[in-house]
């Protein structure tokens, strides 16, 4: 299982973590049903480590991933980009057969297309 952060993403996450008063805060990366392509990416700062969470580290950032999201994110790279439209985290996911225009949701390659996959 691999999930990596670019230098830009790691720097942004480390900035966010530096604002937290708790040193046990981790970046939680997850996939949930929804969005215009069937699944959407999510991020949160979390102190709760569940027994079944995968714990990965990239560029010095500790990440938590739940088992349901693990296969859908394997091999992905998280970047942080700033543009005229704003700033956001961007995921390059080799497991996606398509993404929506905003890049916040995707359709898994093995499942076909559309929101019918939201019940995964």
JOKA-V401408 format. One record per backbone hydrogen bond with DSSP energy under -0.5 kcal/mol. NH is the residue of the N-H (numbers start at 1). CO is the residue of the C=O. If there is no record, write none. Layout:
NH/CO ; NH/CO
This chain:
4/76 ; 6/78 ; 10/6 ; 11/7 ; 12/8 ; 13/9 ; 14/10 ; 15/11 ; 16/12 ; 17/13 ; 18/14 ; 19/15 ; 19/16 ; 20/17 ; 23/21 ; 25/22 ; 26/46 ; 27/62 ; 28/26 ; 28/44 ; 29/27 ; 29/64 ; 30/42 ; 32/40 ; 34/38 ; 38/35 ; 39/106 ; 40/32 ; 41/104 ; 42/30 ; 44/28 ; 46/26 ; 46/44 ; 49/47 ; 50/48 ; 53/50 ; 54/65 ; 56/54 ; 56/63 ; 58/61 ; 61/58 ; 62/60 ; 63/56 ; 64/27 ; 65/54 ; 69/66 ; 70/66 ; 71/67 ; 73/69 ; 73/70 ; 74/70 ; 75/2 ; 76/2 ; 76/73 ; 77/92 ; 78/4 ; 79/77 ; 79/90 ; 81/88 ; 83/86 ; 86/83 ; 88/81 ; 90/79 ; 92/77 ; 92/90 ; 93/91 ; 94/92 ; 96/93 ; 97/107 ; 98/107 ; 100/105 ; 103/100 ; 106/39 ; 107/98 ; 109/95 ; 111/108 ; 112/108 ; 112/109 ; 117/114 ; 118/115 ; 119/116 ; 120/117
